[in-house]
Amino acid sequence: MPCIRTLGACLLLLSGSLSAAEPWSDLDAQIDQALPSVITLRHIIHQHPELGNREVDTSRRIAQRLRELGLEVQTGIAHTGVIGLLRGGLPGPVVAIRAELDALPLTEQTGLPYASTVRTRNPGNDLRNRDQEVGVMHACGHDAHMAMALGVAEVLAAHREQLPGTLKLIFQPAEEGPPLGEEGGARLMVQQGALQNPAPDVIFGLHVTAGKAGTFTLSRQRTTAAADTFVARIIGRQTHAAFPWTGIDPVPVAAQVILAWQTIPSRQSNLSLLPAPVISVGRIEAGDRHNIIPAEVRLEGSIRTVSDSQREDVLQRMSRTAKNIAEASGATAQVDYLPGGYRAGYNDTALVDRLLPVLEQVSTTPVQVDNGTYGADDFAEYARQVPGIFMRMGVTPAALEGQAVWPTHSPGFQVDDPSLAVGIRALSRMTLNYMGVAGENG
């Protein structure tokens, strides 16, 4: 039933609506004005990367900038996490944006003037590289994510009295996974209250990737895959290579296991219901000498699945397959899964349908709607609690187009600085649209 108001009340309501929209009429110009400082901050962060759960200086820089912009700041969540709160002067929903603080253990090879030369002891989220000295680099674009989130805060904070809602910025440590034996990442952020006081109505995540700068890709439903790390031990009995029958050779057993695992996606998964899982062996270790059959083969790798049920099914099948093949040859097998795996992520379909037109206004080419990626991201932990959108934006510099481009997680990955404005524009417009601000720039 429509609400009946007096003429004066209607005029007052209309006036308030127009004044709320007015500050955002030149949003693009405001973003362009803020861009130089955003780029400078990204370069500083890029030059001083830190690994997961060790982002002390990065956290300090983020908190300092948020305070400069007049936001309420909370620190120390999930070790080094930071939350910034911009309370608008008008009532409205709470919109959250997630950015990540951590870098990767890679030695940078970009040759950029602000390239990282940092080296540190790796606290390690795998057994092999633990405690080794490594280079450190923002090779996954988290420096760009932080800079864009701060850019959104800057343009919206300039008109906070006309902001119809609250912006909540979540800067999260250890997205790439905490060191072994430690908790961290989105799961710990949620446990320690990142989605409370106030609780977001929606949450947005933007991830940069190799691709034409300023272009967007997202899914109406599935976004990222679950990712689990496995360590398998195939145990035989050591002997002389000239007399294999006097021992139990684990090498051909391991080979059989690796090949049999590949029948799980190709022959044991119902591909009419879900996309196939991916099982990849990334490391094989065995033996000390060419003429000694080893006692054990160690396999390490990654499993990508697209749903909780598929994940549980694949983990069971992998263990059962390895044990049965080993038993047939007199060997034994043990498959362990490291803690802290990523869960599959999903977008809120209704939210995508609502905000896709807003994103189309911003993207330099039509937005590509796909069926998700086999990459993993713990943004899924937030989107399981709050309706969310996770999207990808291309950031390959124009000078590199047509060349063999380094992807994320590689030592040559580069970010096109001007495209940060596109990301800020996308996140700002989506935020304002959800808060009810309409118009050309809302």
MOBELVEN-V406962 format. One record per run of one state. SS is the DSSP state (a for helix, b for strand, c for the rest). FROM is the first residue (numbers start at 1). TO is the last residue. If there is no record, write none. Layout:
# MOBELVEN-V406962
ss = <SS,SS>
from = <FROM,FROM>
to = <TO,TO>
This chain:
# MOBELVEN-V406962
ss = <c,a,c,a,c,a,c,b,c,b,c,b,c,b,c,b,c,b,c,b,c,a,c,a,c,b,c,a,c,b,c,b,c,b,c,b,c,b,c,b,c,a,c,b,c,a,c,b,c,b,c,b,c,a,c,b,c,b,c,b,c,a,c,b,c,a,c,b,c,a,c,a,c>
from = <1,7,23,27,48,56,69,72,78,81,88,90,101,104,105,119,122,133,136,137,138,142,158,160,163,164,173,185,192,202,213,216,220,222,223,226,236,237,238,239,241,244,247,248,249,250,268,278,287,292,294,296,306,308,329,332,338,342,343,346,347,349,363,368,371,379,384,387,397,398,401,419,435>
to = <6,22,26,47,55,68,71,77,80,87,89,100,103,104,118,121,132,135,136,137,141,157,159,162,163,172,184,191,201,212,215,219,221,222,225,235,236,237,238,240,243,246,247,248,249,267,277,286,291,293,295,305,307,328,331,337,341,342,345,346,348,362,367,370,378,383,386,396,397,400,418,434,442>
